[in-house]
Amino acid sequence: MRVRNAYDKIEELENALVEAKAKKRSILAEKVCGDNIYKALIFFDKMYEPMNEAERREFLTQFIKRIEIYEEGQDNGQWLKSIEFKLPIISKDMKISLDNGSCVETCALFVKTNESEV
């Protein structure tokens, strides 16, 4: 009787383990992880172009927590006040405010060349 109860308990625990693993796979599939964000940023234009409006909105909600805009446009034509990003690969909140003069806009072009050309 004790052996049978032990086997019943083992089977119950094995079933619970299978359920927990399935839940973990489901959570990981839905979670936006660093690798997925990196891939999304690299192929942003290729992914974003064929999306419809609803898909684009859903895609961007994965990266942007909040956007603040001015009620009226500024003298310099600016409407956007700040953007707060939600990137799970960054441990602290990332907020870029565009109205306090503390940001510097930079543009860079990276070109891959063959080693033989260098």
N, C-alpha and C positions, 0 to 999 in steps of 0.2 A: 504494500500500500504506500509506504514512504517513497519507494523508488518511482512508482507511478506518479505521485504528487510532484516529485522532483522533475520528472520529464514534462509534466504539464506546465510547471513553472518555467522550465527552459523554453518550451514552445511559446509560451506567452511572452517571454522576454525577447525571443527571436522575432516574433511578429511586431513587437513594439520597436525593435531596432530597424526592421524593414520600413516601418511607417516613418520613423525619424529620418532615415536616409532619404526617403522620397520627399519629405518636407524640406530637407536641406537642399536637395537638387532643385526643387521648385523655387525656393528663396534665392539661391544663387543664380538661377536663370533669369529672374526678374530684376535682380540687383544690378545697378550700374556700377561696374568696377573700373578701376584705373585703366586696365587694358582696353576695355570697351570704349571708354572716353577717348583714349589716345587714338584708337582706330577711327572713331567717329570724327575726330578733329582732322586727322590726316585725309580722310576721304569725304570731308564735309560737303564739298561741292557736288561730288558724284552721288551722294546719298540725298542731299537736299533738293536737287533739281527735279527729280521725277515725283516727289511727294506732292500730295494735294494739300490744301490749306489746313485741314484738321490734323493731318500727319505731321506737318511742319510745326504746328503749335505744340503738339504732344512731344515732338523731338526736342524742341527748345526748352520745354518745361523741365527736361532732365538736367539742364545746365544753368538755368536762370531762376533765382529765387524771387527777386523783386526788381522792378524797373520803376524809377520815379521820373516823372516829366513835369516840366513847368506848365502852369495853367495857360500861360501865353508865351509865345516865342520871345527869346531874348534879342537884344540889339544885334548880336552877332549871328542871329539866325538859329541858335541852338534851342532845341526843345527838350532834349534828354538831360536830366539832372543827375541821375546815378543809376548804376546797375549793380545788383548784388548777386553774385554767382553762388551756385551750390555744386561744388565739385568734390566728390568723395575722395579724390586723390590728394586734396589739400586739407590739412587738419584744422585750420582756422577758417572763419568766415572770410570770404573775399568780396570786398565791396569797393567798387571804383566810383568815386564821386567826381563828376565832371565840372562842378561849379565852385570848387574851392581853390583852384589853381595849383593843387599839389600833384597833378598828374602830368606826365610828359608823354606825348604821343610819338611813337617810333615806328618806322616802317623799314623792314629789311627784306632783301631778296637773296635767297640762297640758291646757288646754281651748282649742280653736280657736274664735275668735270672728270674726264678720264685721267688717270695718273700719268699717262704718256704725254698729255698736253701740258702738265705742270712743269 
